[in-house]
């Protein structure tokens, strides 16, 4: 498959979109795949992942590294993941701090409102890409919405660290990450795998700093199993999505629209906390919540609902989507 050739300016555009994807990925309930779609690189991302196969690897021996690099769209994937990595490293602590720490109600409502506006605009954008709505498209819309909504209200499973469980948890989480409307980190929370995975990574970092090689090797096995699941899910699910776009583009787009509509339940800014859990750092995290109105929020918690601020940040999120669309169109035909 021939991929687009990009100059330095074009690669910077991909890097910036990676930053936007990374920012979305660190928020439970928001998918980086959504950002990829509205910024015009979603299908290229799927096809790039799809290009990593045994046939491409054999190109190294027969035609050299340059041929392999072009075949797998190396410049694109490096620029994109550099942006994602930069964003996660720089924003993860800030955003997770806002979501997890107590006493930051205004910031939490502002953050959720921003992404709520972003998803609303994304729903409009993706729905506009459907070329003609028939009963099949409406069925896909309803099915996608129902599945996403069920995921947002599903009960959190008990923690597990079995090898087979970790493999499938990785495969499911990474598949959700590239699917617009569903967050991979939220899938890990639902499966009860979030704490074991984060705990293993933190323990591995501590073991590395302390020079405890045996402990590091012991932790490397389950982490490797989880990573193998991620790789398997990424390579297989990207092929499925790529095939669906090729064979049933309209129905696929309608179903993705439904996924995003269903995911709105997760990111509604005003919630009543029904149940909680304590994470590995001793921080209490809400696990079961119920959406309530701003006025009910004020009555229940005796504090400001920050309604006007929420509306403002929702509008900003709405505008960002069409700004990303503008960037996507600007770079679409670059050479």
Secondary structure, 3 states (H helix, E strand, C coil): CCCCCCCHHHHHHHHHHHHHHHHHHCCCCCCHHHHHHHCCCHHHHHHHHHHCCHHHHHHHHHHCHHHHHHHCCHHHHHHHHHHHHHHHHHHHHHHHHHHHCCCCHHHHHHHHHHHHHHHHHHHHHHHHCCCCCCHHHHHHHHHHHHHHHHHHHCCCCCCCCCHHHHHHHHHHHHHHHCCCCCCHHHHHHHHCCHHHHHHHHHHHHHHHHHCCHHHHHHHHHHHHHHHHHHHHHHHHHHHHHHHHHHHCHHHHHHHHHHHHHHHCCCCCCCEEEEEEEECCCCCEEEEEEEECCHHHHHHHHCCCCCHHHHHHHHHHHHHHHHHHHHHHHHHHCCC
